[in-house]
Amino acid sequence: MTGGPAGAGGVAHGAGRYRWVILGIATFTQAASGFFVQGVGAMGVQLQRGLDLGTAQLGLLLSAAQVVPLAGLLVAGELLDRYNERWVVGAGAGVVAASLGLGSAAPGYAALLLVMLAVGAGYSTVQPGGSKSVASWFDASQRGLAMGVRQAGLPLGGVLAAAVLPFLAAAHGWRTTLVVGGLVALVGAAVFMGFYRQPPAVQATAPAAATRDPSRPEPGARLRMLREPSMVKAVLSGTSMVSVHSGIGVLTVLYLHDTASLGAGAAALVFVATQGAGAAGRVCLAAWSDRSGTGRYTSVMVCMAAVIAGMAALMTPVGHSPAAACLVFVWLGFFGIGWYGPWVAYVAESAPPGKTGFALGLAMAVTQIAIILAPPVLGLAKDLTHSYTPAWGLLCAMTAVTLAVTARAELRQRRAPGRPAPSAPSR
């Protein structure tokens, strides 16, 4: 990928204060759209009891929400490069709301899996669409911070979901949680469609009607973007770290309940703190990447090193201590969820001009394979061995290999002839 500005080339500081409104509604819509899915792990104990599920079946629920985005993210990326984000993102959030509302009548586990498939289809547009809208409104000096705040929407939704849904499920049943999740997503759709507008630079050059540009490369040609060194690093690190994120999401509450002897309610509260740490990490790490003289990817490598240390600690007697285990999961939340802020800013800024939506969709679609496979694989590893150590060990090894490979590639790129040393964005 060639280094270029995101979206329509970013927006000058003179674009006005409305960019902060855009950041707010994009963050809220992501939190609202991902609210229910982010709460599935926190409801693990209640769902296992109510539907008589194993850990692998619980993980499959999370995977079902990620199957359609495998292709849907690519479609969403194409749509976002052609049409106004208002309608693409708003429609996707509306699909999430409708699916959850109808899903409250699901007769059992199999029907709930179908509901999660439909939820994933709607969410396919929200993730890249919100990222593209924020990247278009902010210039390079603030883009990392803005992307970090926006990407904090997902763990923030997880914080609220972990705080509310387990108790709703315990008091009123799991069907009630789908109704609540649908209503929250509906509000997110309404807010985005009501308040979003394109940046002035895009409005000034947008055609009256969306038409296909005959000079635009076909999707097959655009897939060659995967060969670019920047995209290779993004895909490898993204695949590893979304697996870690999935492991945190599906195993945290169960691990604390089974291994550290915490009650279901206390374990859910630790998960709230973990998600909160993830939200803080996405903002802090992305803001740091704005000022890092070694480039945004350095922040991603730091996160990989940190989660290796955290997962290794869980495989020692430290992980059996309730207090120590809680601290380790907060650490893993900050780095194992927070990595996404600088990562998505790195992908957006590395995209060729005019292809930000497709680049984001492509990177997210490839890493989607890990999001689909990780929860049931990690759950199955626990079910077969009756231990969490194999799951943590697998994630630890995968992350260590990825860090070694991408760090070497980063060093090679920096030493390439004629390539300037990375520097912080100019202000």
N, C-alpha and C positions, 0 to 999 in steps of 0.2 A: 504494500500500500504506500502511496505517496503521502508525505506529510502535507496536510492542507487544512484549512479551517473547516469547522463542522458546519453542517446545514448550509445556509446561504452565505457562508463566510463570516458567521458571527455577527454581532451587532455592536456598533460603537457605543461608548458610554452615553452619547446623546440620545440613545433610543428611549431614554426616560425610565421612570420608576416602575413602569408596568411590568418589567421583566421579573420583579419580585412577586407580583401577583401571579404571573405565569408559573414561577417556581412553587408558589404555595398551592395552586390548584393541581399541578402535576404531581406534587408530593401527596396531597390528600387523595387524589384519584387512585394512585398506586396503592396507598394504604387501604383504601376502601375496597378495591377490587381483589386484593390479596388477603383480606381480613379472614375469611373463613378457612381458606387453605392453610394459612399460617397458624391457625388454631388447631389443626388436626393432631399435630404431635402433642400439644398440651392436653388434648382430650383423650390421649392414648389409653389411659386406665379406664375411663368411662366407656369408650368405644369398644375396647376389648371385652368388657363385661356385658354391655348392651347387645352386641352383635356376635359374641363368642368368637373373637378373632385371635389369631396368632400374631406374633410380631411381624412376620413377613406379609401377612394380609393387611396389617395396618400400614406398612410401608407401601404396599401396592395402591392403597388409596391415594397417597401422595403422588405416586408415579402416574396414576391415571390422569391427574390434572395436568401432567406435563407431556402426554403423548401427542396430542394434536399440535401443540406449539412446535414440535419437531419440524413440521412443514409450514405451520401457520406463521411462524416468525419470518420465514422467507417471503411469504405472501404479504404479510404486514409491512415488511421493509419496502417491497415494491409499491404498495399502496401509499405508503408515507412519502415516498419520493415523488408521487404524482398528485396526491390530493391533500386537502387541508387536514391537519392533525385533529381538528375539532371533531370532525365526523368519524374519522377512523377510530380514534381512541374512545370517543363517546359511545359509538355503537358497540365496541368490544366490551366496555364496562356494562352496557345494558344487557348484553348476552349473559354475562356473569350473573347479574341480578335475576334475570328471568329463569336461568337454569337452577339457581339455588331455591328460588321460590317454588318452582314446580317440583324440585327434588325433595321438598319437605314431605311429599306424599309417597316417597320411595318405599316399597314394601320390605326391603332388606338390603343385604350387602351388595348383591349383584347389581341392583338398580342404583345403589349409591355410587358404584364404580362408573356407571353410565353418566350420572350427574357430574361427576368429576371430569369426565372427558369433555362434556359441554362447557364446563367452567374454564377448562384449559383453552378451548377454542376462542372464547371471548377474551381471555387474558392475553392472548397472542399479540393483540394490537396495543395493549396498555403499556407493556414493558418497553419496547423500542420506541413507541410513539411519544411517551413522556420524556424519554431520554433525548429524542430528536428535538422536541419542542424546547427543552431547556438549553440544549447545545446551540440552537439557532438564536436564542435571545441573549446569550452571554458570550463575551469575548474571552480570549485565552487567559487573561490575568485573573479571571474569577470563575472560569468554567469548571475547574476541578472542585472548588467549594460548592458551586451550584449543583453539579452532578452528585456530589456526596450528600447534600441535603435532600435532593430529590430521591436518590436511591435509599435514603434512610426511611422512605415511606414504607417499604416492605417490612423491615423489622419493627417499625413503629406500629404498623397494623398487627404484627405478631405480638407485640407487647399488650395491646388492647385485647386481642383475641385470647391470649393466654390468661389474661386477668379476668375475662368475662365468660368465655365459652365453656370452660370446664365446670364452672358453677351453674351455668344455665343447663348444661347437659345433666348434671347431677340432680338438679331440682325439677326440671321440666322435660327431660329426655333429649336425645340428640336431634330429633326432628326440629325442635324449636331453634336450635342453633343455625340450621339452614335458613329458616325464615329471617332471623336476625341478620345473618350474613348477606342475604339477598337484599334486604332493605338498605344496609350500609353501602353495598355496591351500587344500588340505584341512586343514592344521594351523590356518590362519586361521579357517576355518569352525568347527572344533571348539572353538577357544579362545573365540570370540564366543558360541556357543550355551551353552558351559559356564559362563561367568562373567558374562554380561550380565544385569542386572535393571533394571527401570524405577525412576525416582526415587520416593521415598516419596510425594510429592504426587500423582503419577500413580497409584500403586498404590491410594491411599486413595479415589480417585474413579472408578477404572476399573470398567466394568460386568463382570458375571460372564462374559458372552459378547459377542463383537463383533457389533453389530447396526447397521444403517444408520440414522442419525439423519435423520428426515424433514425436519428444518429445515436440514440441510446443503445448500448450493447445489449444483446439478448442475455437472459439470466444465465445460460450456460457459459457465456464468455465472462460474465461477472463473477462466476464461481472461481475463476482462476485467481481471484483475490486471496484465496486460501493459501496460495504458494508464497505470498509475500512474507518476508521475515517477521514483520510486526504482527501480522495476523497469525502466523504459526505460534509465536510466543503467547499471544492472547488466547488462542484456542487451547493450548496445552495447559497454561496456568488456570484458565477458566474451568476446564474440565476437572482438574484436580480440586480446585477450591469449591466448586458447586457440589462436588461429592462430599467434601467436609461439611459444607453448609447443610446438606441433606442429612448427614449423620447426626449433626447437632439437633436438627429439627425432629427426627424420628426417635432418637435414642435418649435424649437428655432426661426427660421425665421418667422414663422406664428405668434407666440406669440409676438415677438417684433414689427411686423407689425400691429397686431390687438390691442394689449393691451398697448404697450409702444409707439405707434404712430410713429414708425420709417418707412421710406420709404423702398421699397423692396431692393434697392441697399445697403442702409445703414445697413439693417438687415442682408443681406448676408455677409457684411464685418465683422459684429460682430460674425457671424458664423465662418468666417475665423479665427478670434482671438480665439474663443472657441476651434476650432480644433487645433490651434497652442498651446494653453495651454494644451490640451490633450496630444499632442506629447511631450511637455516638461515634463508633469507629468509622462508619461510612463518611461522616462529616469531617472528623478530625484527620483521617488519613488522606482524604481527597484534598482538604485544605493544605496539608503538608506537601502534597504532590504539586500544588500550585507554586510552591516556593523552593522545591528541591532542585538543587543544582545538578543532580545526577539523573533527572528525568522521572516521569511518572511511573515507569515500570519498576523502579527501585522500591516504591511503596508496596507493590504487589509481592516482590521477592521477600521483603521484610515480613509480610503477613504469612507467607508460606513457612518461613523459618519459625515464626511464633507458634503456628498451629502444630508443627512437628513437635515442639517442646511440650505443648499442652496435651496432645494425644499420648505422648510417651509417658507423661505423669499419670494419666488415667490407667496405664497398664502396670503401675507400681502400687505398693500399699498406700501411697498417698491418696489414690482414688477411692479408697474405702472409708476414709475419714469424711464425715458429713461436711465439716467446715472447709476442709481443703478441697473436696470435690466441687463444692459450690464456687469457690474462688477460681478453680481451674475452668469451670464452664463459663464464668463471666469473662475470663481471659480469652477463651475460645470464641465467645460471642464477639468481643471487640475486634479480633483479627480474623476469625473464621467466617464472620458475616460482614465485617467492615471492609474487607478487601475489595468489595464490589464497587465502592465509590471511585477510587483511583483507576480501577480496571476499566470501567465503562467510559471514563474520560479519556483514557489512553486509546481505546478503540475508536471513539468518535473523532479524536484529533488526528488519528492515523489514516482516516478514510480519505479516499480521493474526493475532490470537490464535486458536489452534487450527488454523492452516493452514500451519504451518512446513514440514511435510513436502511439501505440494503446492507451496509457493512455491519451495523448494529444487529440487524436481524440475522445475518449470516453467522456472526460470532455467537450470538445467543442460541441459534438453532443447532449449531454443532455441539455446544456444551450441553444442550438439552438432552442429548443421549445419556450423559452421566446423571442428569437430574432424574431421568426415567428409571435408570437401572440401579442407582445407588440405594434408595430406600428399601426395596425388596431384597436386594443382595445382602445388605447389611443386616436386615431383619432375619433373613434365612441363616446367615452365619451365626447369629445369636441363638436362634431356635435349634440348630443342629448341634451346637457345642455347649449350649446352656451357659455361655460366658460372653461377655462383651469384649474381651481382649482381642479375639480375631478381627472384629469389626474395626476397633481402634488401630490395630496393627496394620490392617490393609490400607486404611486412610493415611496413616503415618508414612508407610513405605511409598505409596503413590505420590504423596506430596514431596517427599525427599527426592525421588527420581526426577520429578518435574522441575524442582528447584535447581538441581544440578544441571539439567539439560538447558533450561532457559537462561540460567545465569551465564553459562558458557556462550550461548548464542548472543546474549546482550553484550558480553565483553568483546566478542568477535565483531559485532556491529560497531561498537565504539572505536575499535582499532582500525576499522576499514579506512583505506586511503581516501582523503577528501571529505570524510565525514566529520563535521564539527562536534565537539564535545557537548553533551546535553547541558542545557541551562534552564534556569527558571524562566517562566514566561515573562516577557517584558511588560512593564506597567506604564 
